[in-house]
Amino acid sequence: MEQEQRSFTGEREGKEGMGEEVSPPKENGNLDFILDIPLEISVELGRAKILISELLQLGQGSVVELSKLAGEPLEILVNQKLVARGEVVVVNEKFGVRLTDIISPTERVKQLGA
């Protein structure tokens, strides 16, 4: 036990002998405490930029042209960060999204800096 304890004390980021103890990592990597954090999921069909004058002219039945083409994958965002792409499906008379492409963890980490 003394030898195991030594491996978590002493050297920390190149600083030896600071006397600061670091807890050993947990075997299970228990992350249960984050499972109840709410996340906002949104699906983006497309985008458009319009002038205020054009916005004021919109009425019932108006059509706004979006940037994406018909058939292009939708973007699935979690807390406004792209995590996947997919296609629209209908489930029990409600819209849903079938995931067709998951963004790699490396790409998701790059987005955090943007």
Secondary structure, DSSP 8 states (H G I E B T S, - for coil): -HHHHHTTBS-BTTB-S---B-----SS---GGGTT----EEEE-------HHHHHH--TT-----SS-TT--EEEEETTEEEEEEEEEEETTEEEEEEEEE--HHHHHHHHH-
